[in-house]
Amino acid sequence: MAYAVTHIILTIVVLDLFRHYVFGKKRFPRYMLVIGGIAGLAPDIDVVLTWVYNFFTGASTNLHGLFTHSLLFPIIFVIL
């Protein structure tokens, strides 16, 4: 999770572009950018899941990037 800031900043920049050029500033308040930035950390949830898995199994497994950094994860969020 060394580049977790990249997830936050990239999400905020993309949302700000949508806010400015597509939705309008009145319909897309600024606090939604903060919520989107926090939600940008969702692809790194597998780091925490790795810690839990390794704690209970005693194994040294790295699950980071296995599921959440694939296209399946954003597709699920778009459907939701």
C-alpha positions as CSV (number, residue, x, y, z in Angstrom):
1,M,0.0,0.0,0.0
2,A,2.9,2.3,-0.7
3,Y,1.0,4.2,-3.3
4,A,-2.3,4.5,-1.6
5,V,-2.2,8.3,-2.1
6,T,-2.2,7.7,-5.8
7,H,-5.6,5.9,-5.5
8,I,-7.0,8.9,-3.6
9,I,-5.6,11.7,-5.7
10,L,-6.4,10.0,-9.1
11,T,-10.0,9.5,-7.9
12,I,-10.4,13.1,-6.7
13,V,-9.0,14.5,-10.0
14,V,-11.2,12.4,-12.2
15,L,-14.3,13.2,-10.0
16,D,-13.4,16.9,-10.1
17,L,-13.2,16.8,-13.9
18,F,-16.6,15.2,-14.0
19,R,-17.9,17.8,-11.5
20,H,-16.6,20.7,-13.5
21,Y,-17.3,19.7,-17.0
22,V,-20.2,17.1,-16.9
23,F,-22.4,17.5,-13.8
24,G,-21.9,21.1,-12.8
25,K,-20.8,22.4,-9.5
26,K,-24.3,22.8,-8.1
27,R,-25.3,19.2,-8.7
28,F,-22.1,17.7,-7.5
29,P,-21.0,19.2,-4.2
30,R,-17.4,19.3,-3.0
31,Y,-17.9,16.9,-0.1
32,M,-18.7,14.2,-2.7
33,L,-15.0,14.5,-3.8
34,V,-13.9,13.7,-0.3
35,I,-16.2,10.7,-0.2
36,G,-14.9,9.6,-3.6
37,G,-11.3,10.0,-2.5
38,I,-11.9,7.7,0.5
39,A,-13.7,5.3,-1.8
40,G,-10.6,5.3,-4.0
41,L,-8.9,3.3,-1.3
42,A,-11.3,0.3,-2.0
43,P,-8.8,-1.4,-4.4
44,D,-6.4,-1.7,-1.4
45,I,-8.8,-3.5,0.8
46,D,-7.1,-6.7,-0.1
47,V,-4.1,-5.6,2.0
48,V,-6.2,-5.8,5.1
49,L,-7.7,-9.1,4.0
50,T,-4.1,-10.5,3.5
51,W,-3.2,-9.5,7.1
52,V,-6.3,-11.3,8.4
53,Y,-5.7,-14.4,6.2
54,N,-2.1,-14.6,7.2
55,F,-3.0,-14.2,10.9
56,F,-5.5,-17.1,10.9
57,T,-3.6,-19.5,8.6
58,G,0.0,-18.7,9.6
59,A,0.9,-18.6,6.0
60,S,2.8,-15.8,4.2
61,T,0.5,-15.1,1.3
62,N,0.2,-11.8,-0.7
63,L,-3.2,-11.2,-2.1
64,H,-2.6,-7.6,-3.0
65,G,-3.6,-7.0,-6.6
66,L,-5.1,-10.4,-7.1
67,F,-8.8,-9.5,-7.2
68,T,-9.2,-5.8,-6.6
69,H,-6.8,-4.5,-9.1
70,S,-8.4,-6.4,-11.9
71,L,-11.3,-5.1,-14.1
72,L,-13.8,-7.3,-12.2
73,F,-13.7,-5.0,-9.2
74,P,-14.7,-1.8,-11.0
75,I,-17.3,-3.6,-13.0
76,I,-19.0,-4.8,-9.8
77,F,-19.0,-1.2,-8.5
78,V,-20.4,0.2,-11.7
79,I,-23.2,-2.4,-11.6
80,L,-24.0,-1.5,-8.0
